[in-house]
Amino acid sequence: MHIDRIMLWWIRCIGVNFGRNGDNLPSPQNVVSLYKKCGIKLLRLFEPNPDILEALKGSNLQVSLGVKNGDVQSLASSKEAANQWVNTNVTPYKGDVNFKWIVLGNEIIPGAEGIYATQAMKNIKDAINSIGLTKTIVTASFYMPGITTSYPPSAGAFTKDVVNVMKDVTAYLLQTGAPLMVNVYPYYAYTSNPKDIKLEYATFQTTNTVVVDGGLSYSNLFDAMVDSVYAALGKINAGNVSLVIGETVWPTAGNEPYSSKENAKTYNKNLIQYVQSGKGTPKKPNQTIDVFIFAMFNENQKTTGIEQNWGLFYPNMSHVYPLLNC
């Protein structure tokens, strides 16, 4: 195996987000073909798109379909709204597209719409059950500003403004057995404190213990951040809620020297190997986590800087840096 390229066909738990904030992106058919060519099994859409859903028919990709944040309140307000959303965005494709997840919002917690997440999940779950998709997982999206601190991991707790929302959300997730979707970016934690956080710790390059927290030892920042979420869940009696990582990656440009193709390649290569090992985190050993890399393409309609430089591919479908053997 070439040191700079990793085959993904044997990786069951890694997916890639398909962001759409670009005016020069490939056609949906070409994008689906690229996912399949690269052996990527999981695809996340942030909102429904008929052309993409049509292209996904018969692809066998496992799809995470998002609900726009602005639609969550209306979906929570009535079962009729949820039924209409499902009948428009899921029903026409249900026999040919593998909907593994329906995700209420992106980084909706913390946020003003977060209070509507639980009822919206209930209404959407009832709607998809009514069309026979009883195995499709319904969840909501959380991100790290909703945690008071991630150091040490055991100190993790939800902020005062989201703790009651998270109690409601996790009570429902425990009822249905669904995981919570969490966006985790070691890049941001590292760049906020590069004096104390080493690049090697943030990019899975250390094998020795860097942080000791009680009886647990940490050799990478990703584990520490994920376990801070698990710690927060435990403090609201939701310790049995599992996680799926909705976004994680390292940018290739826009904030040098921290952002670079070399750092991005190192982070993603080591992330893939870490996930495939199935070892879990120190707090949850042997509990595998599905992980979505953000994102498939550089998107030129996002804010200038790092926001335009998260992609694995350029819009012409050439590699931004060598990672996938496709």
Backbone hydrogen bonds in HBPLUS format (Angstrom, degrees):
<---DONOR---> <-ACCEPTOR-->    atom                        ^
c    i                          cat <-CA-CA->   ^        H-A-AA   ^      H-
h    n   atom  resd res      DA  || num        DHA   H-A  angle D-A-AA Bond
n    s   type  num  typ     dist DA aas  dist angle  dist       angle   num
A0005-ARG N   A0002-HIS O   3.24 MM   3  5.47 155.8  2.30 108.3 115.4     1
A0006-ILE N   A0323-LEU O   2.72 MM 317  5.92 163.5  1.75 159.6 159.7     2
A0011-ILE N   A0008-LEU O   2.97 MM   3  5.16 167.0  1.99 115.0 118.7     3
A0291-VAL N   A0013-CYS O   2.76 MM 278  6.08 166.7  1.78 175.6 179.6     4
A0015-GLY N   A0291-VAL O   2.72 MM 276  6.07 154.1  1.79 152.7 156.9     5
A0293-ILE N   A0015-GLY O   2.76 MM 278  6.09 165.9  1.78 142.1 139.9     6
A0016-VAL N   A0042-LEU O   3.10 MM  26  6.40 154.5  2.16 146.6 145.9     7
A0044-ARG N   A0016-VAL O   3.31 MM  28  6.39 158.6  2.36 131.5 133.5     8
A0017-ASN N   A0293-ILE O   2.83 MM 276  6.14 163.2  1.85 169.8 171.2     9
A0296-MET N   A0017-ASN O   2.84 MM 279  5.92 144.3  1.97 165.1 170.8    10
A0018-PHE N   A0044-ARG O   2.83 MM  26  5.85 171.9  1.84 164.0 161.2    11
A0301-GLN N   A0021-ASN O   2.96 MM 280  5.18 151.3  2.04 142.3 140.3    12
A0030-ASN N   A0027-SER O   3.01 MM   3  5.23 116.6  2.43 103.1 118.2    13
A0031-VAL N   A0027-SER O   2.93 MM   4  6.24 152.3  2.01 154.8 163.9    14
A0032-VAL N   A0028-PRO O   2.94 MM   4  6.16 168.1  1.95 156.6 158.3    15
A0033-SER N   A0029-GLN O   3.04 MM   4  6.21 155.0  2.10 141.4 148.8    16
A0034-LEU N   A0030-ASN O   2.93 MM   4  6.15 145.2  2.05 139.4 148.6    17
A0034-LEU N   A0031-VAL O   3.05 MM   3  5.02 117.5  2.46  93.4 108.9    18
A0035-TYR N   A0031-VAL O   2.96 MM   4  6.34 159.1  2.01 155.9 160.8    19
A0036-LYS N   A0032-VAL O   3.06 MM   4  6.33 164.3  2.09 150.2 154.0    20
A0037-LYS N   A0033-SER O   2.81 MM   4  5.98 155.5  1.87 146.2 153.9    21
A0038-CYS N   A0034-LEU O   2.93 MM   4  6.05 152.4  2.00 149.2 155.5    22
A0040-ILE N   A0035-TYR O   2.92 MM   5  5.11 149.0  2.02 156.5 153.8    23
A0039-GLY N   A0036-LYS O   3.10 MM   3  4.96 152.4  2.18  97.3 105.9    24
A0062-GLN N   A0041-LYS O   2.84 MM  21  6.12 166.6  1.86 170.1 168.6    25
A0043-LEU N   A0062-GLN O   2.90 MM  19  6.20 161.4  1.93 157.7 161.3    26
A0064-SER N   A0043-LEU O   2.82 MM  21  6.17 158.7  1.86 154.5 158.5    27
A0045-LEU N   A0064-SER O   2.80 MM  19  6.05 167.4  1.81 174.9 175.3    28
A0066-GLY N   A0045-LEU O   2.84 MM  21  5.79 131.8  2.08 132.7 147.5    29
A0053-LEU N   A0049-ASN O   2.93 MM   4  6.15 167.0  1.95 163.0 167.4    30
A0054-GLU N   A0050-PRO O   2.88 MM   4  6.01 152.5  1.96 146.5 153.7    31
A0055-ALA N   A0051-ASP O   3.06 MM   4  6.26 152.9  2.14 138.0 145.3    32
A0056-LEU N   A0052-ILE O   2.93 MM   4  6.19 133.8  2.14 143.8 156.9    33
A0057-LYS N   A0054-GLU O   3.20 MM   3  5.49 156.5  2.26 105.7 112.7    34
A0059-SER N   A0056-LEU O   3.03 MM   3  5.27 163.0  2.05 134.1 132.1    35
A0058-GLY N   A0096-ASP O   2.82 MM  38  5.21 164.3  1.84 138.9 141.9    36
A0063-VAL N   A0098-ASN O   2.83 MM  35  5.91 176.0  1.83 172.9 171.8    37
A0100-LYS N   A0063-VAL O   2.89 MM  37  5.51 138.9  2.06 135.6 148.7    38
A0101-TRP N   A0063-VAL O   3.24 MM  38  6.58 168.3  2.26 143.7 145.4    39
A0065-LEU N   A0101-TRP O   3.04 MM  36  6.19 168.7  2.06 142.6 140.1    40
A0103-VAL N   A0065-LEU O   2.91 MM  38  6.13 159.9  1.95 141.2 147.2    41
A0067-VAL N   A0103-VAL O   2.81 MM  36  6.07 143.0  1.94 174.0 167.6    42
A0105-GLY N   A0067-VAL O   2.95 MM  38  5.07 131.5  2.19 124.7 139.2    43
A0071-ASP N   A0068-LYS O   2.88 MM   3  5.36 157.2  1.93 115.8 123.5    44
A0072-VAL N   A0069-ASN O   3.21 MM   3  5.51 158.2  2.26 110.0 116.3    45
A0075-LEU N   A0071-ASP O   3.11 MM   4  6.34 154.6  2.17 151.3 158.8    46
A0076-ALA N   A0072-VAL O   2.94 MM   4  6.17 140.7  2.10 146.9 157.8    47
A0076-ALA N   A0073-GLN O   3.17 MM   3  5.08 125.3  2.49  91.8 106.0    48
A0077-SER N   A0073-GLN O   3.02 MM   4  6.19 129.8  2.28 138.9 152.5    49
A0082-ALA N   A0078-SER O   3.36 MM   4  6.72 157.5  2.41 142.5 148.0    50
A0083-ASN N   A0079-LYS O   2.81 MM   4  6.04 159.3  1.85 151.5 157.6    51
A0084-GLN N   A0080-GLU O   2.92 MM   4  6.11 154.4  1.98 144.9 151.8    52
A0085-TRP N   A0081-ALA O   2.97 MM   4  6.21 156.0  2.03 145.3 151.7    53
A0086-VAL N   A0082-ALA O   2.98 MM   4  6.22 167.4  2.00 154.1 156.9    54
A0087-ASN N   A0083-ASN O   2.82 MM   4  5.96 161.0  1.86 148.3 154.5    55
A0088-THR N   A0084-GLN O   2.94 MM   4  6.04 140.1  2.10 142.5 152.1    56
A0089-ASN N   A0085-TRP O   2.89 MM   4  5.96 164.0  1.91 153.1 157.8    57
A0090-VAL N   A0086-VAL O   2.84 MM   4  5.00 152.9  1.91 139.9 142.8    58
A0091-THR N   A0086-VAL O   2.95 MM   5  6.16 165.1  1.97 152.5 156.6    59
A0093-TYR N   A0090-VAL O   2.94 MM   3  5.58 151.5  2.03 122.6 131.4    60
A0094-LYS N   A0090-VAL O   3.06 MM   4  5.80 116.4  2.48 149.8 164.3    61
A0094-LYS N   A0091-THR O   3.38 MM   3  5.18 158.1  2.43 102.2 108.3    62
A0096-ASP N   A0093-TYR O   2.94 MM   3  5.52 152.9  2.01 121.1 129.5    63
A0097-VAL N   A0093-TYR O   2.85 MM   4  5.60 138.1  2.02 167.9 173.7    64
A0137-ILE N   A0100-LYS O   2.85 MM  37  6.00 167.3  1.87 147.4 144.6    65
A0102-ILE N   A0137-ILE O   2.69 MM  35  6.14 141.1  1.83 160.3 171.2    66
A0139-THR N   A0102-ILE O   3.00 MM  37  6.43 159.4  2.04 161.9 167.6    67
A0104-LEU N   A0139-THR O   2.80 MM  35  6.15 170.2  1.81 146.5 148.6    68
A0109-ILE N   A0141-SER O   3.20 MM  32  6.47 148.5  2.31 152.6 159.9    69
A0143-TYR N   A0109-ILE O   2.98 MM  34  6.51 145.4  2.10 156.6 165.5    70
A0114-GLY N   A0111-GLY O   3.10 MM   3  5.41 156.8  2.16 109.8 117.1    71
A0116-TYR N   A0113-GLU O   2.98 MM   3  5.72 160.7  2.02 122.6 128.7    72
A0117-ALA N   A0114-GLY O   3.06 MM   3  5.24 163.4  2.09 111.0 116.3    73
A0120-ALA N   A0116-TYR O   3.05 MM   4  6.11 157.2  2.10 154.0 161.3    74
A0121-MET N   A0117-ALA O   2.86 MM   4  6.06 154.4  1.92 151.2 158.0    75
A0122-LYS N   A0118-THR O   3.01 MM   4  6.33 159.4  2.05 151.4 156.7    76
A0123-ASN N   A0119-GLN O   2.98 MM   4  6.23 162.6  2.01 149.8 153.9    77
A0124-ILE N   A0120-ALA O   2.92 MM   4  6.07 162.8  1.95 151.8 156.6    78
A0125-LYS N   A0121-MET O   2.82 MM   4  5.90 159.5  1.87 150.0 156.4    79
A0126-ASP N   A0122-LYS O   2.99 MM   4  6.20 160.6  2.03 148.3 153.2    80
A0127-ALA N   A0123-ASN O   3.02 MM   4  6.20 151.1  2.11 139.5 147.8    81
A0128-ILE N   A0124-ILE O   2.89 MM   4  6.19 160.1  1.93 157.1 160.8    82
A0129-ASN N   A0125-LYS O   2.93 MM   4  6.03 152.5  2.01 146.7 154.9    83
A0130-SER N   A0126-ASP O   3.05 MM   4  6.19 145.5  2.18 139.1 147.8    84
A0131-ILE N   A0128-ILE O   3.23 MM   3  5.31 146.2  2.35  97.6 107.0    85
A0133-LEU N   A0128-ILE O   2.96 MM   5  5.37 147.8  2.06 161.1 151.1    86
A0132-GLY N   A0129-ASN O   3.00 MM   3  5.08 162.3  2.03 109.2 112.4    87
A0136-THR N   A0133-LEU O   3.29 MM   3  5.61 158.7  2.34 107.5 113.7    88
A0181-MET N   A0140-ALA O   3.21 MM  41  6.01 151.7  2.29 169.2 167.8    89
A0142-PHE N   A0181-MET O   2.78 MM  39  6.09 158.1  1.83 154.6 161.6    90
A0183-ASN N   A0142-PHE O   2.99 MM  41  6.49 151.6  2.07 156.6 165.4    91
A0146-GLY N   A0143-TYR O   3.04 MM   3  6.17 166.2  2.06 136.5 140.6    92
A0147-ILE N   A0144-MET O   2.82 MM   3  5.44 161.2  1.86 130.7 131.3    93
A0159-THR N   A0146-GLY O   2.97 MM  13  5.52 155.1  2.03 136.2 139.2    94
A0148-THR N   A0157-ALA O   2.75 MM   9  5.64 166.8  1.77 167.2 171.9    95
A0155-ALA N   A0152-PRO O   2.86 MM   3  5.55 160.0  1.90 126.1 132.6    96
A0156-GLY N   A0153-PRO O   3.05 MM   3  5.59 167.0  2.07 119.0 122.9    97
A0162-VAL N   A0159-THR O   3.08 MM   3  5.60 155.6  2.14 113.8 121.0    98
A0163-VAL N   A0159-THR O   3.01 MM   4  5.93 132.5  2.25 157.5 171.5    99
A0166-MET N   A0162-VAL O   2.82 MM   4  6.02 162.1  1.85 162.2 167.5   100
A0167-LYS N   A0163-VAL O   2.96 MM   4  6.19 141.6  2.11 140.2 150.4   101
A0168-ASP N   A0164-ASN O   3.20 MM   4  6.48 156.9  2.25 145.1 149.6   102
A0169-VAL N   A0165-VAL O   2.89 MM   4  6.16 167.8  1.90 155.5 159.3   103
A0170-THR N   A0166-MET O   2.88 MM   4  5.80 168.0  1.89 144.1 148.2   104
A0171-ALA N   A0167-LYS O   3.06 MM   4  6.04 146.6  2.18 135.7 144.7   105
A0172-TYR N   A0168-ASP O   3.21 MM   4  6.49 153.7  2.29 146.3 152.1   106
A0173-LEU N   A0169-VAL O   2.97 MM   4  6.32 157.1  2.02 148.2 155.5   107
A0174-LEU N   A0170-THR O   2.83 MM   4  5.94 157.1  1.88 149.0 154.3   108
A0175-GLN N   A0171-ALA O   3.14 MM   4  6.29 144.9  2.26 133.8 143.1   109
A0175-GLN N   A0172-TYR O   3.07 MM   3  4.95 117.2  2.48  91.5 107.3   110
A0176-THR N   A0172-TYR O   3.02 MM   4  6.34 148.1  2.12 149.4 157.5   111
A0177-GLY N   A0173-LEU O   2.71 MM   4  5.57 130.4  1.95 143.6 156.6   112
A0178-ALA N   A0173-LEU O   3.14 MM   5  4.99 127.9  2.42 134.2 140.2   113
A0180-LEU N   A0242-SER O   2.91 MM  62  6.35 159.1  1.95 151.8 149.4   114
A0244-VAL N   A0180-LEU O   2.96 MM  64  6.15 149.9  2.05 148.9 148.1   115
A0182-VAL N   A0244-VAL O   2.90 MM  62  6.26 156.9  1.95 156.8 164.3   116
A0246-GLY N   A0182-VAL O   2.86 MM  64  5.50 141.6  2.01 118.3 129.8   117
A0184-VAL N   A0247-GLU O   2.98 MM  63  6.20 152.1  2.06 174.3 166.2   118
A0188-TYR N   A0185-TYR O   3.14 MM   3  5.71 128.2  2.42 113.0 122.3   119
A0190-TYR N   A0186-PRO O   2.81 MM   4  5.99 164.0  1.84 160.0 164.3   120
A0191-THR N   A0187-TYR O   2.93 MM   4  6.13 170.8  1.94 155.3 157.5   121
A0192-SER N   A0188-TYR O   3.04 MM   4  6.05 134.4  2.25 139.8 150.3   122
A0193-ASN N   A0190-TYR O   3.03 MM   3  5.42 151.0  2.11 109.1 117.8   123
A0196-ASP N   A0193-ASN O   3.24 MM   3  5.85 132.2  2.48 113.2 122.1   124
A0197-ILE N   A0193-ASN O   2.97 MM   4  6.00 155.3  2.04 158.4 166.2   125
A0201-TYR N   A0198-LYS O   3.10 MM   3  5.29 124.0  2.42 100.3 113.9   126
A0202-ALA N   A0198-LYS O   3.14 MM   4  6.50 147.4  2.25 146.9 156.4   127
A0202-ALA N   A0199-LEU O   3.09 MM   3  5.06 120.1  2.46  94.5 109.7   128
A0203-THR N   A0199-LEU O   3.03 MM   4  6.18 128.7  2.30 146.4 159.8   129
A0205-GLN N   A0200-GLU O   2.82 MM   5  4.66 158.4  1.86 155.3 152.1   130
A0221-LEU N   A0201-TYR O   2.93 MM  20  5.79 155.4  1.99 144.5 143.5   131
A0210-VAL N   A0218-TYR O   2.74 MM   8  5.79 170.7  1.75 153.3 156.6   132
A0211-VAL N   A0218-TYR O   3.10 MM   7  5.01 164.2  2.13 140.0 144.6   133
A0218-TYR N   A0211-VAL O   2.76 MM   7  5.01 155.6  1.82 157.2 162.5   134
A0213-ASP N   A0216-LEU O   2.81 MM   3  5.19 170.4  1.82 159.0 162.2   135
A0216-LEU N   A0213-ASP O   3.03 MM   3  5.19 165.9  2.05 124.0 125.6   136
A0224-ALA N   A0220-ASN O   3.45 MM   4  6.76 159.8  2.50 140.3 145.8   137
A0225-MET N   A0221-LEU O   2.89 MM   4  6.14 158.0  1.94 156.0 161.1   138
A0226-VAL N   A0222-PHE O   2.94 MM   4  6.16 168.4  1.96 158.6 161.8   139
A0227-ASP N   A0223-ASP O   2.86 MM   4  5.99 162.9  1.89 151.9 157.2   140
A0228-SER N   A0224-ALA O   3.05 MM   4  6.20 133.5  2.27 135.1 146.7   141
A0228-SER N   A0225-MET O   3.20 MM   3  5.11 129.3  2.47  91.9 105.3   142
A0229-VAL N   A0226-VAL O   3.04 MM   3  5.28 130.0  2.30 101.0 113.9   143
A0230-TYR N   A0226-VAL O   3.06 MM   4  6.50 156.6  2.12 147.4 154.3   144
A0231-ALA N   A0227-ASP O   2.83 MM   4  6.00 151.1  1.91 141.2 149.2   145
A0232-ALA N   A0228-SER O   3.05 MM   4  6.22 152.2  2.13 134.9 141.8   146
A0233-LEU N   A0229-VAL O   2.89 MM   4  6.19 155.8  1.95 151.7 158.5   147
A0234-GLY N   A0230-TYR O   2.95 MM   4  6.21 154.7  2.01 146.7 153.4   148
A0235-LYS N   A0231-ALA O   3.18 MM   4  6.48 140.4  2.34 141.8 151.6   149
A0235-LYS N   A0232-ALA O   3.17 MM   3  5.22 127.5  2.46  94.7 107.9   150
A0236-ILE N   A0233-LEU O   3.09 MM   3  5.48 157.9  2.14 109.6 116.6   151
A0238-ALA N   A0233-LEU O   2.83 MM   5  4.84 155.2  1.89 147.1 144.1   152
A0237-ASN N   A0234-GLY O   3.20 MM   3  5.08 153.0  2.27 110.0 108.2   153
A0241-VAL N   A0238-ALA O   3.05 MM   3  5.69 168.7  2.06 123.1 125.3   154
A0245-ILE N   A0290-ASP O   2.90 MM  45  6.23 157.1  1.96 166.4 162.8   155
A0292-PHE N   A0245-ILE O   2.85 MM  47  6.01 147.1  1.96 150.3 161.0   156
A0294-PHE N   A0248-THR O   3.19 MM  46  5.69 150.3  2.29 124.9 130.0   157
A0252-THR N   A0309-ASN O   2.95 MM  57  5.60 159.1  1.99 157.3 162.9   158
A0258-TYR N   A0255-ASN O   3.04 MM   3  5.93 116.2  2.46 137.5 138.0   159
A0259-SER N   A0255-ASN O   3.09 MM   4  5.21 163.5  2.11 114.8 119.4   160
A0264-ALA N   A0260-SER O   2.98 MM   4  6.15 160.5  2.02 148.8 154.8   161
A0265-LYS N   A0261-LYS O   2.86 MM   4  5.98 162.1  1.89 148.2 153.2   162
A0266-THR N   A0262-GLU O   2.96 MM   4  6.14 162.2  1.99 147.7 152.8   163
A0267-TYR N   A0263-ASN O   2.89 MM   4  6.07 167.3  1.91 151.2 154.6   164
A0268-ASN N   A0264-ALA O   2.98 MM   4  6.12 177.0  1.98 156.2 157.2   165
A0269-LYS N   A0265-LYS O   2.91 MM   4  5.87 162.7  1.94 148.9 154.6   166
A0270-ASN N   A0266-THR O   3.04 MM   4  6.05 166.8  2.06 148.1 152.2   167
A0271-LEU N   A0267-TYR O   2.77 MM   4  5.89 148.2  1.87 147.1 157.6   168
A0272-ILE N   A0268-ASN O   2.95 MM   4  6.08 165.3  1.97 151.3 153.6   169
A0273-GLN N   A0269-LYS O   3.17 MM   4  6.45 162.9  2.20 145.8 150.4   170
A0274-TYR N   A0270-ASN O   2.86 MM   4  5.97 152.7  1.93 143.8 152.0   171
A0275-VAL N   A0271-LEU O   2.85 MM   4  6.12 166.1  1.87 158.4 160.8   172
A0276-GLN N   A0272-ILE O   2.93 MM   4  6.05 165.9  1.95 151.4 155.9   173
A0277-SER N   A0273-GLN O   3.10 MM   4  6.18 132.7  2.33 136.2 147.2   174
A0277-SER N   A0274-TYR O   3.19 MM   3  5.26 133.9  2.42  95.9 108.2   175
A0278-GLY N   A0275-VAL O   3.09 MM   3  5.65 149.5  2.19 112.4 120.2   176
A0286-ASN N   A0279-LYS O   2.64 MM   7  4.45 169.4  1.65 112.5 114.2   177
A0284-LYS N   A0281-THR O   3.06 MM   3  4.98 120.8  2.43  96.0 111.5   178
A0287-GLN N   A0284-LYS O   3.30 MM   3  5.75 153.0  2.38 133.4 131.4   179
A0312-LEU N   A0295-ALA O   3.00 MM  17  6.43 131.9  2.23 145.5 157.0   180
A0313-PHE N   A0296-MET O   2.86 MM  17  5.95 138.1  2.04 139.3 152.5   181
A0298-ASN N   A0313-PHE O   3.02 MM  15  6.50 140.0  2.19 162.1 172.9   182
A0302-LYS N   A0299-GLU O   3.42 MM   3  6.02 163.7  2.45 116.6 118.0   183
A0308-GLN N   A0305-GLY O   3.19 MM   3  5.89 154.2  2.26 117.7 123.5   184
A0309-ASN N   A0306-ILE O   2.85 MM   3  5.05 162.8  1.88 116.8 120.9   185
A0320-VAL N   A0312-LEU O   2.98 MM   8  5.54 173.4  1.98 134.5 133.0   186
A0314-TYR N   A0318-SER O   2.86 MM   4  5.51 163.7  1.89 164.3 169.6   187
A0317-MET N   A0314-TYR O   2.75 MM   3  5.28 152.6  1.82 128.1 130.8   188
